[in-house]
Amino acid sequence: MNVYVFRSEIYHARNKDLILRELKLSVYSDIRKLIKKVGSTRTRRKYMTGLKLADIEVFTNEYAKKRQLVVELADTMRQEMEAVKRKHITELKIRVASAAEKKQELSNVLEANKELFDKPRAHIFNGIKVGFQKQKGTITWDDTDKVVELIKKNFPDLVDTMLKIETSPVKASLEQLSVSDLKSIACTMEGSGDKLLIKPVDVNVDKLVEALLKDESKD
């Protein structure tokens, strides 16, 4: 049947049943292709409602087939990368150890000749920046209550800037309240409805694919 005829009927049909009869829903892949040709997303969704679980299974199976192709390629890439790693890992360890040794020698030389880096404090040789830099340092204390007490005693005018006092709701406790109770304290529950679920069982594969794509984006 001509595709343009189908498009016209899909646009003008008043209900889904007429479309299903005309298209003879025996091959679900053809249905999906025809529905895809309908103009807007809202229209496509309208004519995809009212399906049975068997129909959902067909769409799921087709997604699973495409995903399996991803799994197979990702596994091939993983095996090839593991082979490369096994081939070079020993030499890599040797080179890392050698570089670490030379870095330590360089550190010793710098420490012994600190006077060479008064101005400027650092130089760049062969792509490596060497020298000294001022450290910001970190403030530490053992007794928080003692520090707070002494700040209030020695710097009373700076308490507002030196001390931070916070009072905030505890979400873990609020989650135990009903919707009406939450409303009484000006809180609302969001995102508690149904969420679309498409989750393969072998999630480790997805993590591998994400890692591979992340590495690619860095390049």
N, C-alpha and C positions, 0 to 999 in steps of 0.2 A: 504494500500500500504506500502511496506517495507520502513523503514526510510532511510536505506542506499541507496536505489534507489533515494529517494527524494534528499538526499545530493549530489549524483552524478549529478543529473539533475540541481540542483541549481548551482553547480560549473561550469558546462559546458554550461548552457543555455546562449544564447547571449542576450536575453532581458527578461524583467520582465513578459511580456504577456504570454510567453510560460510557465513560472513557475505558473502563476495564473491559467491558463487553466488546467494544470496537477494536481494542488492541489485542484481545485474546491473550490474557495473561498466562501464557504457558512458559515463556522464556523471560525471566526477570531481568536479565541484563538488557534486553531490548526495551523493557519498560523504563528502566533507569535512564537510558540514553534519550528516550523520547521526552521524559519528564525534564531532563536537563535542558532541552531545547526551549522549554517554556520561559517566557521573559523574566519575571522577577523572582526573587528568593521567596517572597510571601506566597506567590502562586505555586511554586514548586512544593513548598511545605504543605499547602492546602491539599494537593493531589497525592501527597505521600502519607496522609493520615488514614486511619482505619485499616491498616494492614494487620496480618496475623503474625504469630510468632514464627511460623515457617518462612514468612517473607523476610522478617528481621534476620533469620538465620542465613538466608541467601546473601543479604547485604554484608553480614558479618563474615561469611565465608570468603567473599570477594576481597574484603579488607584483609583477612588473614592471609590470603594468597599473595597480595602485594607486600604485606609485611614480611612474609617468609622470604621474599626476594631480598629484602633489606637484611634480614637475619643471615642469609647465606653469604652475601657479600661482606657483611661486617665480620663474620667468622673467618672468611678467607683472608681479609685484611689482618685480623688478629693473628692468625697462624703465620702469615708472612712476616709480620712485625716480630713475633716471637722467634722466628728463624733468624732474622737479622740480629736480634738481641743476643741470641745464643752464639752467633758467629763472632760478634765484636765485644761481648761483655768483658772477657778476660783482658783484652788489650785496653779497653776503656778504664778498667780498674787500675791498671798499671800506669796509664797516663794521668789519671786523677791523683794517684799517690805521688807521682813525680812532680806534678804541678803544685801540690800541697807542700812538698818539701821546698821547692823553690820560693813559694810564697812566704814560708817561715824564714828562709834566708833573707829575703827582701825586708821582712818586718824587722829582723835583727839589725840589718844595715841602717834602716831608717831610724830606729831607736838610738843607734850609736852616733848618728850624724844629724840630730834634730836641729842644730844651729843653721843648717843649710836651708831651712824652711821657715825663716822668720818672715820674709816678704819676697815673693808670695808664699803662702802656707802650703801650696801644693803645685805640682807640675804634672804634665801628661807626657809619658814616654811610650811609644808603640801602642797607643790605645789604652794604656793603663794609667789611671790617675793615682799619684803617690804623694804622700806628705802627711800633714796633720790638719785636723779640723776641731773647732771648739765643740765640746759636747754640751747639750742643754742641761743634762742632769735630771734626776728625778727626786722628788720629795717623798720620804718614807716616815712612818711613825708606828710605834708598837701599841700605844694605848690611845684609842680614839677619844674616849671620854676625857682623858687628861688633856689632850690637845684642845678639845672644845672648851674645857674649863679655863685653860690658860688664855685662849683667845678672848673669851669674855672678860677675863681679868685684865689683860694687858692691852687689848685693842677693842674696848667697848664700842667705839665709834665705827668700827669696821666689821662688826658682827654680821650685818646684812650681806656683806660681800664675801666674807671669809667662811661663813657657815651656810649650809644649804639645808633647809627644812622642808620636807615634802610630805604631803598627805594626799593619797590617791586611792581610788576604789580598788579592791582586790577582785580581779576578774574571776578567779577560781571559785570564790564564794558567791559572786553574783550569778554564776552559771547555774546555781542550785535554785534560784528563784523562778517563779512562774512568769509568764509574759505580762500578766496583770500587775504582779508585784514590781517587775522591772519598770513598767509604765509609771507606777506611782513614785518612782525615784528618778524620773526623767531619762530612763534608759530604754533602748530598743534592741531587739534581737534581730540581727541581720545574717543572711546567708545560712539559715537553718532549714531551708526547703530542700527539695530533691536536686541533686547535682548529676549531670550527665556522666555516665560511667562507661568508658571504653579502656579497659586495663588488661593487657596481655598478662598471662601467668608468668612468663619468663622475662621479668622486668630487668634482669641483669643485662640482657641484650640491648635494651633501650639505653641503659647507662653507658654501655660500650659505644653505641652509635653516637650518643651525645658527646662523649669524650672525643671521638674521632672528628666530629663536625666542629667541636670547639677548637681543637688543634688546627683544623683547616682555616677557621676564621682568623686565628692569630697570624697565620702565614700571609 
